[in-house]
Each structure stands twice: as C-alpha cells, then as structure tokens.
C-alpha cells in the first residue's frame, strides 16, 4: 500500500527530527532494515537448498523402490 504525499512528507519530517535529536538511534534504526534484508535472503537460500535436498532424497528413495 503506497503512502500519500502528505504521509511521505510527515515521515520525512520525523526522520529529520530523529536524526537531529538522537543521531545514534537514527543510525541504528536505518541499519535495522538492511540487516533484515540480508537475513531474509539467507533464510530463503536455506529453505531452497533444503527443499532441493529433500526432493533429491525422495526421488532417490522412489528410484530405489522401483528397482
């Protein structure tokens, strides 16, 4: 859901004031989004690799049962 121009303006003002009032907290919050993105990529990669291994194991078991 996209924000209206007014909502974007208000959020920008909040960001600027936060940076002025507590630069350390503003920096930590800005990095929080970056860390989550990296974490999501790792989680997706682990899920994909796990799914491939499971499918290979099932395929191997089916092939062994048919022989």
Secondary structure as UniProt FT lines:
FT   HELIX           5..21
FT   HELIX           23..66
//
